[in-house]
Amino acid sequence: MRTVPAAVGAPVSRVEGPAKVTGAARYSGEIPLGQMAYGWVAQASIARGQIDSVDAAAALGMPGVIGVLTYENAPRLTAAADDELLVLQHNRVRYRGQVVALVVAGTLEQARAAAEALPVSYAAEPHDVILRADHPGMYAPGHVNPNYVTDTATGDVEAALTGAAVQVDETYSTPAEHNNPMEPHAAIARWDDDGLTVWDSNQGPTLVHRTLATLFGLEASAVRVITEHVGGGFGAKGSARPHTVLAAMAARTFGRPVRVTFSRQQQFCLVGYRTPTIQQVRLGADADGRLVALDHLAYSQTSTVVEFAEQTAVISRVMYASPSLRTRHRLVALDVPTPRWMRAPGEAPGSFALECAMDELADACGIDPIELRVCNEPAVEPEGGRQFSSRHLLDCLAEGARRFGWADRDPRPGVRRDGRWLTGTGVASSTYPARSMASTATASAWPDGSYEITIAAADIGQGARTAITQVAADELGADIAQVTARIGDSGYGPAMIAGGSMGMASWSWAVAKACRQLRAQLPASLRPAETITVRADTTSDVAALPDLLRHSFGAQFAEVRVDVDTGEIRVPRMLGVFAAGRILNPKTARSQLIGGMTMGLSMALHEESIMDAQFGDYVNHDFAGYHIAAHADIGAIEAHWIEESDGQLNPLGVKGLGEIGIVGAAAAIANAVWHATARRQRHLPLIPARILS
């Protein structure tokens, strides 16, 4: 019988909190190793062409320089699925800012000075860096991220639109956005008799481990990746990035540990970003607001190095019932860095277009925006007819409306004014896929009554260590203080990354399974005479899951104030209500949801990476020019959830929380701006110039 309080569901503070606030927590660029050398990248100053020459001798003559790696002398790498990682393997330049050399020196300052002074000559070619819907290079990719089919269609969309009593046909756009985690990308690499060890800032050591083994032609046992603490990722650290490969190349070449860290400016072109999108949404409905057709067409960009196709329109495949439904994606390869994952890729920009279009449809039909969503709630998957494992969107809308005071809303736009300020409120729905992926974990019991859990998870700020500790304590019938969770080491066995909202949904299953197996072997006293260790693998369990559609859902509410003279937008309050599975820790869960909502506000009002067509570079590639939300931008922000446990996803009923909070937030704010001003805003961000125009 359990003798300690339940750990799961308790608002436990982060177990690594004291280490972080005292500076004891070590990040990947802070590991103290003897004879450390430092690498700094030299970057291409053209957007397309080839390198004619690199004057390495000029850098070698500068103080402290140990060596220079270029395409002429860098170690050869094997083919990889991600060609962005084949650094210094050829002299082609495919975007401005591409790595053209790595200078290694005795100090960081010496390496940077030499890299910035390194003479490189180019043969430049005309470049093309601007996304437009009518670009002649547009094509339909083979699939969209991660593995969705590119286009889908049910029913006769064109005929249904033509015959619809009410129609909406509008184009929306979102700009390029950059992840900008607080901790820059950093890696330290060391080679010894056992092989390669890398301390790297990433969202999953397993994936980086596999990539490095492939690139360097090594056995898996000869590579170890350690990810002790990570200062944010938002998708930018979801897989191996060039800094890690460069550190390993340099350490092998020069026979000593090498650290490579990207600066804030370098991160704007070397680690990914959210692609800009242009989206056409066409809706057709009967006079009562019931959809008869939904057509969502999304345009985005990729690089000429790697094809990355954002799944922007996929959200329209699951949100609303429509007998005629079509989603399409088109892509163009430009002379730009490769876009990557950024918090809720696809769903975040896609929800802006879809949820704004639904708000426009509600206005055209003369129906309350929540009522419109209720009457278009599907019983099964609109696209394919699969059953949902759980779907509580209507509960979120109802609870959100109650908490927000939606019933008191005057539906007329542009009528609430207080001096120079117009006030409005808006709503949007949100969803994000809920997945569990195969992972392994070990659980050990020690004679002193303590326990140790090891799993190659990554804590990027979401509280993974704490939640894993809570799950283990519950399964073992132990106090949290008895359990130590060790994470972030590829040596612990394969595990899912902290990405795609799949982390805890996957790790908790493996940890719970290991702990249950361990407890079955313990004596009645729970104290073994000698250490017992068991290992669990959920590969077969995940493969046996039934074919259901698994998603989290939510409702976003926002109130805005718009200055009629300056176009300034303030957001006095935001509210989100979510159905996101069993909540392991309400304290860290609330932090994740509020973080996502804040990032959605930032997406709505501030974030925009501005491309200079002449030079092929983002002109605002630092925090002075790239604006993100600050404390002053956030008024009252609340995140709540309804009770939900989805046993069809994993035994603990856990869903991910990392991304659902951003989905729909920007649309709720844009819809509130319309309600305040009676003017639609279809292009992000909602900067004053756009409001006044």
Residue pairs with C-beta under 8 A, 6 or more apart in sequence:
2 477
3 477
4 473
4 477
4 478
4 479
6 474
7 469
7 470
7 471
7 473
7 474
7 480
8 470
8 471
8 474
8 582
8 584
8 585
8 652
9 583
9 584
9 585
9 586
10 470
10 585
10 586
11 585
11 586
11 587
12 466
12 469
12 470
12 480
12 585
12 587
13 466
13 587
14 20
14 463
14 465
14 466
14 588
15 465
15 466
15 469
15 480
15 485
16 25
16 229
16 459
16 465
16 466
18 24
19 25
20 229
25 228
25 229
26 228
26 229
27 183
27 186
27 201
27 228
27 229
27 230
27 231
28 186
28 187
28 188
28 199
28 200
28 201
28 226
28 227
28 228
28 229
28 230
29 184
29 186
29 187
29 188
29 201
29 259
29 261
31 188
31 199
33 188
33 190
33 257
34 257
35 256
35 257
36 188
36 256
36 257
36 258
36 259
37 66
37 104
37 105
37 106
37 250
37 254
37 256
37 257
37 258
37 259
38 104
38 105
38 106
38 107
38 108
38 110
38 111
38 258
38 259
38 260
39 102
39 103
39 104
39 111
39 246
39 247
39 250
39 258
39 259
39 260
40 102
40 103
40 105
40 108
40 111
40 112
40 114
40 115
40 116
40 260
41 99
41 101
41 102
41 103
41 115
41 242
41 243
41 246
41 260
41 262
41 266
41 270
42 99
42 100
42 101
42 102
42 103
42 115
42 116
42 118
42 120
43 96
43 97
43 98
43 99
43 100
43 266
43 269
44 51
44 93
44 95
44 96
44 97
44 98
44 99
44 100
44 120
44 122
45 96
45 120
45 122
46 93
46 96
46 122
46 124
46 127
46 616
47 93
47 95
47 96
47 127
47 129
47 335
47 336
47 615
47 616
47 617
48 93
48 94
48 95
48 124
48 125
48 126
48 127
48 335
48 616
49 92
49 93
49 122
49 123
49 124
49 125
50 91
50 92
50 93
50 122
50 123
50 125
51 71
51 91
51 92
51 93
51 100
51 120
51 121
51 122
52 91
52 121
52 122
52 123
53 120
53 121
54 68
54 70
54 71
54 72
54 100
54 101
54 118
54 119
54 120
55 118
55 119
55 120
56 68
56 70
56 73
56 101
56 118
58 117
58 118
58 119
59 65
59 68
59 103
59 114
59 115
59 117
59 118
60 67
60 68
62 105
62 110
62 113
62 114
62 117
63 105
63 110
64 105
64 106
64 107
64 110
64 111
64 114
65 103
65 104
65 105
65 110
65 111
65 114
66 104
66 105
66 106
66 254
67 103
67 104
67 250
67 253
67 254
68 101
68 102
68 103
68 104
68 114
68 118
69 88
69 101
69 102
69 104
69 246
69 249
69 250
69 253
70 88
70 100
70 101
71 88
71 89
71 90
71 91
71 100
74 87
74 88
74 89
74 102
74 249
74 253
75 216
75 249
75 252
75 253
76 89
77 85
77 86
77 87
77 89
77 215
77 216
77 245
77 249
78 214
78 215
78 216
78 217
79 86
80 86
80 211
80 214
80 215
82 211
82 239
82 240
82 306
83 305
83 306
84 241
84 242
84 303
84 305
84 306
84 338
85 211
85 215
85 240
85 241
85 242
85 245
86 215
87 99
87 242
87 245
87 246
87 249
88 99
88 100
88 101
88 102
88 246
88 249
93 100
93 122
94 303
94 304
94 305
94 335
95 269
95 303
95 304
95 305
95 335
95 336
95 337
95 616
96 269
96 615
96 616
96 617
97 266
97 268
97 269
97 270
97 337
97 617
98 269
98 337
99 242
99 246
99 270
100 120
101 115
101 118
101 120
102 115
102 246
102 249
102 250
102 260
103 111
103 114
103 115
103 118
104 111
104 250
104 254
104 258
105 111
105 114
108 259
108 261
127 335
127 616
128 137
128 334
128 335
129 334
129 335
129 336
129 611
129 613
129 616
130 334
130 611
130 613
131 275
131 276
131 278
131 299
131 300
131 301
131 332
131 334
132 278
133 171
133 278
133 280
133 299
133 330
135 332
137 332
137 333
138 299
138 330
138 331
138 332
139 330
139 331
139 332
140 150
140 151
140 328
140 329
140 330
140 331
141 150
141 302
141 307
141 309
141 329
141 331
142 150
143 149
143 150
143 309
144 150
144 309
144 310
144 311
144 312
144 314
144 329
144 346
145 308
145 309
145 310
145 311
145 341
145 345
145 346
146 311
146 500
148 311
148 314
150 309
150 328
150 329
151 326
151 327
151 328
151 329
152 317
152 325
152 326
152 327
152 383
153 325
153 326
153 327
154 323
154 324
154 325
154 326
154 382
154 383
155 293
155 322
155 323
155 324
155 325
156 324
157 282
157 293
157 294
157 295
157 324
157 325
157 326
159 324
160 284
160 292
160 293
160 323
160 324
161 167
161 282
161 284
161 292
161 293
161 295
161 324
163 284
163 292
164 284
164 285
164 286
164 292
164 293
165 285
165 286
165 287
166 284
166 285
166 286
166 287
166 289
166 361
166 364
166 365
167 282
167 283
167 284
167 285
167 364
168 281
168 282
168 283
168 357
168 360
168 361
168 364
169 280
169 281
169 282
169 283
170 280
170 281
170 356
170 357
170 360
170 680
170 682
171 278
171 279
171 280
171 281
171 682
172 278
172 279
172 280
172 281
172 352
172 353
172 356
172 357
172 682
172 683
173 276
173 277
173 278
173 279
173 682
173 683
173 684
174 274
174 276
174 277
174 279
174 349
174 352
174 353
174 603
174 683
174 684
175 276
175 607
175 608
175 609
175 610
175 684
175 685
176 273
176 274
176 275
176 276
176 339
176 608
176 609
176 611
176 618
177 273
177 274
177 342
177 603
177 607
177 608
177 609
178 267
178 268
178 273
178 274
178 342
178 607
178 609
178 618
178 621
178 626
179 233
179 234
179 235
179 236
179 267
179 271
179 272
179 273
179 274
179 342
179 343
180 234
180 236
180 264
180 267
180 623
180 626
180 628
181 231
181 232
181 233
181 234
181 236
181 237
181 460
182 231
182 232
183 201
183 230
183 231
183 232
184 201
184 261
184 262
184 263
184 264
184 267
185 201
185 236
185 237
185 241
185 243
185 261
185 262
185 267
185 270
185 271
186 200
186 201
186 243
186 259
186 260
186 261
186 262
187 198
187 199
187 200
187 201
187 243
187 244
187 247
187 248
187 259
187 260
187 261
188 198
188 199
188 200
188 247
188 257
188 258
188 259
189 196
189 197
189 198
189 244
189 247
189 248
189 250
189 251
189 252
189 257
189 258
189 260
190 196
190 197
190 198
190 251
190 257
191 197
191 248
191 251
191 252
191 255
194 222
194 224
195 218
195 219
195 221
195 222
195 223
195 224
196 212
196 216
196 218
196 222
196 223
196 224
196 248
196 251
196 252
197 223
197 224
197 225
197 226
198 208
198 212
198 223
198 224
198 225
198 226
198 244
198 247
198 248
199 226
199 227
199 228
200 208
200 225
200 226
200 227
200 240
200 244
201 227
201 230
201 231
201 233
201 237
202 208
202 225
202 227
202 230
202 233
202 237
202 238
202 239
202 240
202 241
202 244
202 458
203 230
203 233
203 235
203 237
203 238
203 239
203 458
203 460
203 497
203 498
203 499
204 227
204 238
204 239
204 456
204 458
204 495
204 496
204 497
204 498
204 499
205 225
205 226
205 227
205 456
205 458
205 488
205 489
205 490
206 225
206 456
206 490
206 494
206 495
206 496
206 497
207 238
207 239
207 240
207 497
208 225
208 227
208 239
208 240
208 244
208 490
209 220
209 223
209 224
209 225
209 490
210 220
211 239
211 240
212 218
212 223
212 225
212 240
212 244
212 245
212 248
213 219
213 220
213 222
213 223
215 245
215 248
216 223
216 248
216 252
223 490
224 489
224 490
224 491
225 489
225 490
226 488
226 489
226 490
227 458
227 488
227 489
228 488
229 459
229 488
230 237
230 458
230 459
230 460
230 461
230 488
231 460
231 461
232 460
232 461
233 460
233 498
233 499
234 342
234 343
234 599
235 272
235 340
235 341
235 342
235 343
235 345
235 499
236 267
236 271
236 272
236 273
236 340
236 341
236 342
237 271
237 460
238 340
238 341
238 497
238 499
239 497
241 270
241 271
241 272
242 270
242 271
243 260
243 261
243 262
243 270
243 271
244 260
246 260
247 258
247 259
247 260
250 258
250 260
251 257
251 258
262 270
262 271
264 621
264 622
264 623
265 621
265 622
268 609
268 618
268 621
268 622
268 626
269 337
269 617
269 618
269 621
270 337
271 340
272 337
272 338
272 339
272 340
272 341
272 342
273 337
273 339
273 340
273 342
273 609
274 310
274 339
274 342
274 345
274 348
274 349
275 300
275 301
275 302
275 308
275 310
275 339
276 300
276 301
277 298
277 299
277 300
277 310
277 312
277 349
277 350
277 353
278 298
278 299
278 300
279 296
279 297
279 298
279 299
279 312
279 313
279 349
279 350
279 353
280 295
280 296
280 297
281 294
281 295
281 296
281 297
281 316
281 353
281 354
281 357
282 293
282 294
282 295
282 296
283 291
283 293
283 294
283 295
283 357
283 358
283 360
283 361
284 291
284 292
284 293
284 294
284 324
285 291
285 292
285 361
285 365
286 292
287 365
288 365
288 367
288 375
289 361
289 362
289 365
289 367
289 371
289 372
289 375
289 376
290 375
290 376
291 320
291 321
291 322
291 376
292 322
292 323
292 324
293 322
293 323
293 324
293 325
294 316
294 320
294 322
294 324
294 325
294 326
295 325
295 326
295 327
296 313
296 316
296 326
296 327
296 328
296 350
296 353
296 354
297 313
297 327
297 328
297 329
297 330
298 310
298 312
298 313
298 327
298 328
298 329
298 330
298 350
298 353
299 330
299 331
299 332
300 309
300 310
300 312
300 329
300 330
300 331
300 339
301 331
301 332
301 333
301 334
301 336
301 339
302 308
302 309
302 331
302 332
302 333
302 334
302 338
302 339
303 333
303 334
303 335
303 336
303 337
303 338
303 339
304 333
304 334
304 335
305 338
306 338
307 331
307 333
308 338
308 339
308 340
309 329
309 331
310 329
310 339
310 345
310 346
310 349
311 329
311 345
311 346
311 347
311 350
312 329
312 346
312 349
312 350
312 353
313 327
313 328
313 329
313 346
313 350
314 327
314 346
314 347
314 350
315 346
315 347
315 350
315 351
315 354
315 431
315 663
316 325
316 327
316 350
316 354
317 325
317 327
317 381
317 382
317 383
318 378
318 381
318 382
318 383
318 431
318 549
318 551
319 354
319 382
319 429
319 431
320 358
320 373
320 376
320 377
320 378
320 382
321 376
321 377
321 378
321 379
321 382
322 376
322 382
325 382
325 383
327 383
335 616
336 611
336 616
341 499
341 500
342 348
343 596
343 599
343 658
343 659
343 662
344 432
344 596
344 659
344 660
344 662
344 663
347 430
347 431
347 432
347 659
347 663
348 600
348 603
348 659
348 662
348 663
348 666
351 428
351 429
351 430
351 431
351 663
351 664
351 666
351 667
352 603
352 666
352 667
352 670
352 684
354 667
355 428
355 429
355 664
355 667
355 668
355 671
356 428
356 667
356 670
356 671
356 680
356 682
358 369
358 372
358 373
358 428
358 429
359 369
359 426
359 427
359 428
359 667
359 671
359 674
360 680
361 372
362 368
362 369
362 371
362 372
363 413
365 372
367 375
368 411
369 426
369 427
369 671
370 397
370 401
370 406
370 427
373 393
373 397
373 429
374 394
374 397
377 393
377 394
380 386
380 387
380 388
381 387
381 388
381 549
384 549
386 547
386 548
386 549
387 548
387 549
388 548
388 549
388 550
388 551
389 434
389 548
389 549
389 550
389 646
389 648
389 649
390 550
390 579
390 581
390 644
390 646
390 648
391 551
391 553
391 579
392 553
392 579
392 642
392 644
393 429
393 431
393 553
393 554
393 555
393 579
395 579
395 642
396 429
396 553
396 554
396 555
396 577
396 578
396 579
396 642
397 427
397 429
397 555
397 577
399 555
399 577
399 640
399 642
400 406
400 427
400 555
400 556
400 557
400 575
400 576
400 577
400 640
401 407
401 427
401 555
401 557
403 575
403 577
403 638
403 640
404 425
404 557
404 575
406 425
406 427
406 557
409 425
410 416
413 424
413 674
413 675
413 676
413 677
413 678
414 422
414 424
414 675
414 676
414 677
414 678
414 679
416 422
416 423
416 424
416 676
417 423
418 561
420 563
420 564
420 565
421 561
421 562
421 563
421 564
421 570
422 561
422 562
422 564
422 676
422 677
423 559
423 560
423 561
423 562
423 676
424 559
424 560
424 562
424 672
424 673
424 674
424 675
424 676
424 677
425 557
425 558
425 559
425 560
425 672
425 675
426 557
426 558
426 560
426 667
426 668
426 669
426 670
426 671
426 672
426 673
426 674
426 675
427 555
427 556
427 557
427 558
427 668
427 671
428 555
428 556
428 664
428 665
428 667
428 668
428 671
429 553
429 554
429 555
429 556
429 664
430 553
430 554
430 555
430 556
430 576
430 578
430 660
430 661
430 663
430 664
430 665
431 551
431 552
431 553
431 554
431 660
431 663
432 501
432 551
432 552
432 656
432 659
432 660
432 663
433 500
433 501
433 550
433 551
433 552
434 501
434 505
434 550
434 551
434 552
434 580
434 581
434 646
434 649
434 655
434 656
435 500
435 501
435 502
435 505
435 506
435 550
435 649
435 656
436 502
436 505
436 506
436 509
436 538
436 542
436 545
436 649
436 650
437 496
437 502
437 506
437 542
438 494
438 496
438 506
438 537
438 538
438 539
438 541
438 542
438 543
439 455
439 456
439 457
439 494
439 495
439 496
439 506
439 507
439 509
439 510
439 537
439 538
440 455
440 456
440 492
440 493
440 494
440 495
440 510
440 535
440 536
440 537
440 538
441 453
441 454
441 455
441 492
441 493
441 495
441 507
441 510
441 511
441 513
441 514
441 535
441 536
442 453
442 454
442 455
442 492
442 493
442 514
442 533
442 534
442 535
442 536
443 451
443 452
443 453
443 472
443 476
443 511
443 514
443 515
443 517
443 518
443 533
443 534
443 536
444 451
444 452
444 453
444 454
444 518
444 531
444 532
444 533
444 534
445 451
445 476
445 518
445 522
445 526
445 527
445 528
445 531
445 532
445 533
446 452
446 528
446 531
447 527
447 528
447 529
447 530
447 531
448 527
449 478
449 482
449 526
449 527
450 482
450 483
450 484
451 472
451 476
451 478
451 482
451 483
451 484
451 515
451 518
452 483
452 484
452 485
452 486
453 468
453 469
453 472
453 483
453 484
453 485
453 486
453 511
453 514
453 515
454 485
454 486
454 487
454 489
454 492
454 493
455 468
455 485
455 486
455 487
455 492
455 493
455 495
455 507
455 510
455 511
456 487
456 488
456 489
456 490
456 491
456 492
456 493
456 494
456 495
457 464
457 468
457 487
457 488
457 495
457 496
457 498
457 503
457 507
458 464
458 487
458 488
458 497
458 498
458 503
459 465
459 487
459 488
459 498
460 498
462 498
462 503
462 504
462 588
462 591
462 592
462 657
462 658
463 585
463 587
463 588
463 591
463 592
464 487
464 498
464 503
464 504
464 507
465 485
465 487
466 585
466 588
467 504
467 508
467 584
467 585
467 588
468 485
468 487
468 504
468 507
468 508
468 511
469 480
469 483
469 484
469 485
470 480
470 584
470 585
471 508
471 511
471 512
471 515
471 584
471 652
472 478
472 483
472 485
472 511
472 512
472 515
473 479
473 480
473 482
473 483
475 511
475 512
475 515
475 516
475 519
476 482
476 483
476 515
476 518
476 519
476 526
477 519
477 526
478 526
486 492
493 535
493 537
495 506
495 507
495 510
496 502
496 503
496 506
496 507
497 503
498 658
499 658
500 656
500 659
501 552
501 655
501 656
501 657
501 658
501 659
501 660
502 656
503 656
503 658
504 584
504 654
504 656
504 657
505 581
505 649
505 650
505 654
505 655
505 656
506 538
506 542
506 650
508 584
508 650
508 652
508 654
509 538
509 541
509 542
509 650
509 651
509 652
509 654
510 536
510 537
510 538
511 536
512 651
512 652
513 536
513 538
513 541
513 651
514 534
514 535
514 536
517 534
517 536
518 532
518 533
518 534
519 526
521 528
521 532
521 534
522 528
522 532
545 648
545 649
546 648
548 648
550 646
550 648
550 649
550 655
552 578
552 579
552 580
552 581
552 655
552 656
552 657
552 660
553 578
553 579
553 660
554 576
554 577
554 578
554 579
554 580
554 660
554 661
554 663
554 664
555 576
555 577
555 578
555 664
556 574
556 575
556 576
556 597
556 600
556 663
556 664
556 665
556 667
556 668
557 574
557 575
557 576
557 668
558 571
558 573
558 574
558 575
558 665
558 668
558 669
558 671
558 672
559 571
559 572
559 573
559 574
559 672
560 569
560 570
560 571
560 572
560 669
560 672
560 673
560 676
561 569
561 570
561 571
561 572
561 676
562 568
562 569
562 570
562 673
562 676
562 677
562 691
563 569
563 570
566 688
566 692
567 687
567 688
567 689
567 690
567 691
567 692
568 688
569 605
569 669
569 673
569 686
569 688
569 691
570 633
570 635
571 601
571 605
571 633
571 634
571 635
571 669
572 635
572 636
573 635
573 636
573 637
573 638
574 597
574 601
574 634
574 635
574 636
574 637
574 638
574 665
574 668
574 669
575 637
575 638
575 639
575 640
576 593
576 597
576 638
576 639
576 640
576 661
576 665
577 639
577 640
577 641
577 642
578 593
578 639
578 640
578 641
578 642
578 657
578 660
578 661
579 641
579 642
579 644
580 589
580 593
580 641
580 644
580 655
580 656
580 657
580 660
581 644
581 645
581 646
581 649
581 653
581 654
581 655
581 656
582 644
582 645
582 646
582 652
582 653
582 654
582 655
583 589
583 641
584 652
584 654
589 641
589 657
590 639
592 657
592 658
592 661
593 639
593 641
593 657
593 660
593 661
594 637
594 639
594 661
595 661
596 657
596 658
596 659
596 660
596 661
596 662
596 663
596 665
597 637
597 639
597 661
597 662
597 665
598 629
598 634
598 637
599 629
599 661
599 662
599 665
600 661
600 662
600 663
600 664
600 665
600 666
600 668
600 669
601 629
601 633
601 634
601 665
601 666
601 669
602 628
602 629
602 633
603 662
603 665
603 666
603 684
603 685
604 665
604 666
604 669
604 670
604 684
604 685
604 686
605 629
605 633
605 669
605 685
605 686
605 687
606 627
606 628
606 629
606 633
606 685
606 687
607 626
607 627
607 628
607 684
607 685
608 620
608 626
608 627
608 684
608 685
608 687
609 618
609 620
609 621
609 626
610 618
610 619
610 620
610 625
611 617
611 618
611 619
612 618
612 619
619 625
620 626
639 661
644 653
644 655
645 652
645 653
646 653
646 654
646 655
647 653
649 655
666 684
669 686
670 681
670 682
670 684
670 686
673 679
673 681
673 686
673 691
674 680
674 681
677 691
681 690
681 691
683 690
